[in-house]
């Protein structure tokens, strides 16, 4: 990853019927590794882990 380039998405959920996509984009290589490690430790696929993180963030945003 170049210093001036944006980080690459780790996972993308595409919702064509809704007209948008949601991406998980770790800011550093360490964050990318941490996400993969946490998914594995919870016995979840990367897709399921990322989906849980997105849903959790959306729910918490509703309470703020």
VEXLUM-315324 format. One record per atom (N, C-alpha, C): residue number from 1; z negated, y negated, x; residue in one letter; atom name. Coordinates in Angstrom, 1 decimal, decimal comma. Layout:
// residues N
@resi NUM; zz Z; yy Y; xx X; resn A; name CA
...
// end
This chain:
// residues 64
@resi 1; zz 0,0; yy 1,2; xx 0,8; resn X; name N
@resi 1; zz 0,0; yy 0,0; xx 0,0; resn X; name CA
@resi 1; zz 0,0; yy -1,2; xx 0,9; resn X; name C
@resi 2; zz 0,9; yy -2,2; xx 0,7; resn X; name N
@resi 2; zz 1,0; yy -3,4; xx 1,4; resn X; name CA
@resi 2; zz -0,1; yy -4,3; xx 1,0; resn X; name C
@resi 3; zz -0,5; yy -5,2; xx 1,9; resn X; name N
@resi 3; zz -1,6; yy -6,2; xx 1,6; resn X; name CA
@resi 3; zz -1,2; yy -7,1; xx 0,5; resn X; name C
@resi 4; zz 0,0; yy -7,5; xx 0,4; resn X; name N
@resi 4; zz 0,4; yy -8,5; xx -0,6; resn X; name CA
@resi 4; zz 1,0; yy -7,9; xx -1,9; resn X; name C
@resi 5; zz 1,2; yy -6,6; xx -1,9; resn X; name N
@resi 5; zz 1,8; yy -5,9; xx -3,1; resn X; name CA
@resi 5; zz 0,7; yy -5,5; xx -4,1; resn X; name C
@resi 6; zz 1,0; yy -5,6; xx -5,4; resn X; name N
@resi 6; zz 0,0; yy -5,1; xx -6,3; resn X; name CA
@resi 6; zz -0,3; yy -3,6; xx -6,2; resn X; name C
@resi 7; zz -1,5; yy -3,2; xx -6,5; resn X; name N
@resi 7; zz -1,8; yy -1,8; xx -6,5; resn X; name CA
@resi 7; zz -1,0; yy -1,0; xx -7,4; resn X; name C
@resi 8; zz -0,7; yy 0,3; xx -7,1; resn X; name N
@resi 8; zz 0,1; yy 1,2; xx -7,9; resn X; name CA
@resi 8; zz -0,8; yy 1,7; xx -9,0; resn X; name C
@resi 9; zz -0,3; yy 1,9; xx -10,2; resn X; name N
@resi 9; zz -1,0; yy 2,5; xx -11,3; resn X; name CA
@resi 9; zz -1,4; yy 3,9; xx -11,0; resn X; name C
@resi 10; zz -2,6; yy 4,3; xx -11,4; resn X; name N
@resi 10; zz -3,0; yy 5,7; xx -11,2; resn X; name CA
@resi 10; zz -2,5; yy 6,5; xx -12,4; resn X; name C
@resi 11; zz -2,6; yy 5,9; xx -13,6; resn X; name N
@resi 11; zz -2,3; yy 6,7; xx -14,8; resn X; name CA
@resi 11; zz -1,8; yy 5,6; xx -15,8; resn X; name C
@resi 12; zz -0,7; yy 6,0; xx -16,5; resn X; name N
@resi 12; zz -0,2; yy 5,1; xx -17,6; resn X; name CA
@resi 12; zz -0,1; yy 5,9; xx -18,9; resn X; name C
@resi 13; zz -0,7; yy 5,3; xx -19,9; resn X; name N
@resi 13; zz -0,6; yy 5,8; xx -21,3; resn X; name CA
@resi 13; zz 0,5; yy 5,0; xx -22,0; resn X; name C
@resi 14; zz 1,5; yy 5,6; xx -22,5; resn X; name N
@resi 14; zz 2,6; yy 4,9; xx -23,2; resn X; name CA
@resi 14; zz 2,6; yy 5,2; xx -24,6; resn X; name C
@resi 15; zz 2,6; yy 4,1; xx -25,4; resn X; name N
@resi 15; zz 2,5; yy 4,2; xx -26,9; resn X; name CA
@resi 15; zz 3,8; yy 3,5; xx -27,4; resn X; name C
@resi 16; zz 4,9; yy 4,3; xx -27,5; resn X; name N
@resi 16; zz 6,2; yy 3,6; xx -27,9; resn X; name CA
@resi 16; zz 6,1; yy 3,1; xx -29,4; resn X; name C
@resi 17; zz 5,4; yy 3,8; xx -30,2; resn X; name N
@resi 17; zz 5,3; yy 3,4; xx -31,6; resn X; name CA
@resi 17; zz 4,5; yy 2,1; xx -31,8; resn X; name C
@resi 18; zz 3,6; yy 1,8; xx -30,8; resn X; name N
@resi 18; zz 2,9; yy 0,6; xx -30,8; resn X; name CA
@resi 18; zz 3,5; yy -0,5; xx -30,0; resn X; name C
@resi 19; zz 4,4; yy -0,2; xx -29,1; resn X; name N
@resi 19; zz 5,2; yy -1,1; xx -28,4; resn X; name CA
@resi 19; zz 4,5; yy -1,6; xx -27,1; resn X; name C
@resi 20; zz 3,5; yy -0,8; xx -26,6; resn X; name N
@resi 20; zz 2,9; yy -1,2; xx -25,3; resn X; name CA
@resi 20; zz 2,4; yy 0,0; xx -24,5; resn X; name C
@resi 21; zz 2,0; yy -0,2; xx -23,3; resn X; name N
@resi 21; zz 1,4; yy 0,8; xx -22,4; resn X; name CA
@resi 21; zz 0,1; yy 0,3; xx -21,9; resn X; name C
@resi 22; zz -0,8; yy 1,2; xx -21,5; resn X; name N
@resi 22; zz -2,0; yy 0,8; xx -20,9; resn X; name CA
@resi 22; zz -2,1; yy 1,6; xx -19,6; resn X; name C
@resi 23; zz -2,4; yy 0,9; xx -18,5; resn X; name N
@resi 23; zz -2,5; yy 1,5; xx -17,2; resn X; name CA
@resi 23; zz -3,9; yy 1,4; xx -16,6; resn X; name C
@resi 24; zz -4,2; yy 2,4; xx -15,8; resn X; name N
@resi 24; zz -5,4; yy 2,4; xx -15,0; resn X; name CA
@resi 24; zz -4,9; yy 2,1; xx -13,6; resn X; name C
@resi 25; zz -5,3; yy 1,0; xx -13,0; resn X; name N
@resi 25; zz -4,9; yy 0,5; xx -11,7; resn X; name CA
@resi 25; zz -6,1; yy 0,3; xx -10,8; resn X; name C
@resi 26; zz -6,4; yy 1,3; xx -10,0; resn X; name N
@resi 26; zz -7,5; yy 1,1; xx -9,0; resn X; name CA
@resi 26; zz -7,1; yy 0,0; xx -8,0; resn X; name C
@resi 27; zz -8,1; yy -0,8; xx -7,6; resn X; name N
@resi 27; zz -7,8; yy -2,0; xx -6,8; resn X; name CA
@resi 27; zz -7,7; yy -1,6; xx -5,3; resn X; name C
@resi 28; zz -8,4; yy -0,5; xx -4,9; resn X; name N
@resi 28; zz -8,3; yy 0,0; xx -3,5; resn X; name CA
@resi 28; zz -8,1; yy 1,5; xx -3,5; resn X; name C
@resi 29; zz -7,8; yy 2,0; xx -2,3; resn X; name N
@resi 29; zz -7,6; yy 3,4; xx -2,1; resn X; name CA
@resi 29; zz -8,9; yy 4,1; xx -2,4; resn X; name C
@resi 30; zz -10,0; yy 3,5; xx -2,0; resn X; name N
@resi 30; zz -11,4; yy 4,1; xx -2,2; resn X; name CA
@resi 30; zz -11,6; yy 4,2; xx -3,7; resn X; name C
@resi 31; zz -11,2; yy 3,2; xx -4,5; resn X; name N
@resi 31; zz -11,4; yy 3,3; xx -6,0; resn X; name CA
@resi 31; zz -10,6; yy 4,4; xx -6,6; resn X; name C
@resi 32; zz -9,4; yy 4,6; xx -6,0; resn X; name N
@resi 32; zz -8,5; yy 5,6; xx -6,5; resn X; name CA
@resi 32; zz -9,1; yy 7,0; xx -6,2; resn X; name C
@resi 33; zz -9,7; yy 7,2; xx -5,1; resn X; name N
@resi 33; zz -10,4; yy 8,4; xx -4,7; resn X; name CA
@resi 33; zz -11,6; yy 8,6; xx -5,6; resn X; name C
@resi 34; zz -12,3; yy 7,6; xx -5,8; resn X; name N
@resi 34; zz -13,6; yy 7,7; xx -6,6; resn X; name CA
@resi 34; zz -13,2; yy 8,1; xx -8,1; resn X; name C
@resi 35; zz -12,2; yy 7,6; xx -8,6; resn X; name N
@resi 35; zz -11,8; yy 7,9; xx -10,0; resn X; name CA
@resi 35; zz -11,4; yy 9,4; xx -10,1; resn X; name C
@resi 36; zz -10,6; yy 9,9; xx -9,1; resn X; name N
@resi 36; zz -10,2; yy 11,3; xx -9,1; resn X; name CA
@resi 36; zz -11,5; yy 12,2; xx -8,9; resn X; name C
@resi 37; zz -12,4; yy 11,8; xx -8,0; resn X; name N
@resi 37; zz -13,6; yy 12,6; xx -7,8; resn X; name CA
@resi 37; zz -14,5; yy 12,6; xx -9,0; resn X; name C
@resi 38; zz -14,6; yy 11,5; xx -9,7; resn X; name N
@resi 38; zz -15,4; yy 11,5; xx -11,0; resn X; name CA
@resi 38; zz -14,8; yy 12,3; xx -12,1; resn X; name C
@resi 39; zz -13,5; yy 12,3; xx -12,2; resn X; name N
@resi 39; zz -12,8; yy 13,2; xx -13,2; resn X; name CA
@resi 39; zz -13,1; yy 14,6; xx -12,9; resn X; name C
@resi 40; zz -13,0; yy 15,0; xx -11,6; resn X; name N
@resi 40; zz -13,2; yy 16,4; xx -11,2; resn X; name CA
@resi 40; zz -14,7; yy 16,8; xx -11,4; resn X; name C
@resi 41; zz -15,6; yy 15,9; xx -11,1; resn X; name N
@resi 41; zz -17,1; yy 16,2; xx -11,3; resn X; name CA
@resi 41; zz -17,4; yy 16,4; xx -12,8; resn X; name C
@resi 42; zz -16,7; yy 15,7; xx -13,7; resn X; name N
@resi 42; zz -16,9; yy 15,9; xx -15,1; resn X; name CA
@resi 42; zz -16,1; yy 17,0; xx -15,7; resn X; name C
@resi 43; zz -15,4; yy 17,7; xx -14,9; resn X; name N
@resi 43; zz -14,5; yy 18,8; xx -15,3; resn X; name CA
@resi 43; zz -13,5; yy 18,3; xx -16,4; resn X; name C
@resi 44; zz -12,9; yy 17,1; xx -16,1; resn X; name N
@resi 44; zz -11,9; yy 16,5; xx -17,0; resn X; name CA
@resi 44; zz -10,6; yy 16,4; xx -16,2; resn X; name C
@resi 45; zz -9,5; yy 16,5; xx -16,9; resn X; name N
@resi 45; zz -8,2; yy 16,2; xx -16,3; resn X; name CA
@resi 45; zz -8,2; yy 14,7; xx -16,0; resn X; name C
@resi 46; zz -7,4; yy 14,2; xx -15,1; resn X; name N
@resi 46; zz -7,2; yy 12,8; xx -14,8; resn X; name CA
@resi 46; zz -6,9; yy 12,1; xx -16,0; resn X; name C
@resi 47; zz -6,0; yy 12,6; xx -16,9; resn X; name N
@resi 47; zz -5,6; yy 12,0; xx -18,1; resn X; name CA
@resi 47; zz -6,8; yy 11,8; xx -19,0; resn X; name C
@resi 48; zz -7,6; yy 12,8; xx -19,2; resn X; name N
@resi 48; zz -8,7; yy 12,7; xx -20,1; resn X; name CA
@resi 48; zz -9,7; yy 11,8; xx -19,6; resn X; name C
@resi 49; zz -10,0; yy 11,8; xx -18,3; resn X; name N
@resi 49; zz -10,9; yy 10,8; xx -17,7; resn X; name CA
@resi 49; zz -10,5; yy 9,4; xx -17,9; resn X; name C
@resi 50; zz -9,2; yy 9,1; xx -17,6; resn X; name N
@resi 50; zz -8,7; yy 7,8; xx -17,8; resn X; name CA
@resi 50; zz -8,8; yy 7,3; xx -19,2; resn X; name C
@resi 51; zz -8,4; yy 8,2; xx -20,1; resn X; name N
@resi 51; zz -8,4; yy 7,9; xx -21,6; resn X; name CA
@resi 51; zz -9,9; yy 7,6; xx -22,0; resn X; name C
@resi 52; zz -10,8; yy 8,3; xx -21,6; resn X; name N
@resi 52; zz -12,2; yy 8,0; xx -21,9; resn X; name CA
@resi 52; zz -12,7; yy 6,7; xx -21,4; resn X; name C
@resi 53; zz -12,2; yy 6,3; xx -20,1; resn X; name N
@resi 53; zz -12,6; yy 5,0; xx -19,5; resn X; name CA
@resi 53; zz -12,0; yy 3,9; xx -20,3; resn X; name C
@resi 54; zz -10,7; yy 4,1; xx -20,8; resn X; name N
@resi 54; zz -10,1; yy 3,0; xx -21,6; resn X; name CA
@resi 54; zz -10,8; yy 2,8; xx -22,9; resn X; name C
@resi 55; zz -11,1; yy 3,9; xx -23,6; resn X; name N
@resi 55; zz -11,7; yy 3,8; xx -24,9; resn X; name CA
@resi 55; zz -13,1; yy 3,2; xx -24,7; resn X; name C
@resi 56; zz -13,8; yy 3,7; xx -23,7; resn X; name N
@resi 56; zz -15,2; yy 3,1; xx -23,5; resn X; name CA
@resi 56; zz -15,1; yy 1,6; xx -23,2; resn X; name C
@resi 57; zz -14,2; yy 1,1; xx -22,5; resn X; name N
@resi 57; zz -14,0; yy -0,3; xx -22,2; resn X; name CA
@resi 57; zz -13,7; yy -1,1; xx -23,5; resn X; name C
@resi 58; zz -12,8; yy -0,5; xx -24,3; resn X; name N
@resi 58; zz -12,4; yy -1,2; xx -25,5; resn X; name CA
@resi 58; zz -13,6; yy -1,3; xx -26,5; resn X; name C
@resi 59; zz -14,4; yy -0,2; xx -26,6; resn X; name N
@resi 59; zz -15,6; yy -0,2; xx -27,4; resn X; name CA
@resi 59; zz -16,6; yy -1,2; xx -27,0; resn X; name C
@resi 60; zz -16,9; yy -1,3; xx -25,7; resn X; name N
@resi 60; zz -17,8; yy -2,2; xx -25,1; resn X; name CA
@resi 60; zz -17,4; yy -3,6; xx -25,3; resn X; name C
@resi 61; zz -16,1; yy -3,9; xx -25,2; resn X; name N
@resi 61; zz -15,5; yy -5,2; xx -25,4; resn X; name CA
@resi 61; zz -15,8; yy -5,7; xx -26,9; resn X; name C
@resi 62; zz -15,8; yy -4,8; xx -27,8; resn X; name N
@resi 62; zz -16,1; yy -5,2; xx -29,2; resn X; name CA
@resi 62; zz -17,5; yy -5,7; xx -29,4; resn X; name C
@resi 63; zz -18,5; yy -5,3; xx -28,5; resn X; name N
@resi 63; zz -19,9; yy -5,7; xx -28,7; resn X; name CA
@resi 63; zz -20,2; yy -6,9; xx -27,9; resn X; name C
@resi 64; zz -19,3; yy -7,4; xx -27,1; resn X; name N
@resi 64; zz -19,6; yy -8,6; xx -26,3; resn X; name CA
@resi 64; zz -19,2; yy -9,9; xx -27,0; resn X; name C
// end
